[in-house]
């Protein structure tokens, strides 16, 4: 069985950042694997360790910078990686449909039995790519999976899904299938020193749009990011400084001014 895991590089932003044009300044972003994808990757690697999966391949849409993130995934146990990037998508906002166009081409080339994807990405939080991919490629799917048992002989994934209101559902998905993984399914491992060394020798197959049979027109998304701005706050916040006595006195004064009596 071949497992394909979608791995997205996301930019994490701290409390202080600057907006440049229609995005956050690169210098204020720290890039890493999307949190939900880490759980999907761990699920795939565990299937390989249990000798259920013969190969675990990661798929990433991103620039050369993303190879550091990809190497981390390889160090954690993925066998090889596919990275798709092209000048045509360098400055584009990749909406769900565009990502699915690219991932569909990767699936067609790789022919995986199981696709694992994080429920959502921390940067856009669309939460729709995995399910939309399943619909496009005609695979069965289960979303928000927080428990997984694979019956390889029967070709069935037994899953538990997290629904609204604390309700959980037990269901099955026949392979080939797409599962979107929720945090808490497992405990993602740290990359070992040995794994990091081995990752340097593992293959990252870099492909352009033409390599996967797509053109610039194919990835013209319907969603355009026109601007980004920091919203104005309706309330003022005061940072109380000084030693404990001074801070307590000022806090009492603020409370009295706000109409709170002892």
Buried (B, 14 or more C-beta within 10 A) or exposed (E): BBBBBBBBBBBEEEEEEEEEEEBBEEEBBEBBBBBBBBBBBBBBBBBBEEEBBEBBBBBBBBEEEBBEBBBBBBBBBBBBBBBBBBEBBEEBBBBBBBBBBBBBBBBEBBEBBBBBBBBBBBBBEBBBBBBBBBEBBEBBBBBBBBBBEBEBEEBBBBBBBBEEEEEEEEEBBEBBBBBBBBBEBBEBBEBEEEBBEBBEEBEBBBBEBEBBEBEEEBBBBEBEEEEEEEEEEEEEEEEEEEEEEEEEEBEEEEEEEEEEEE
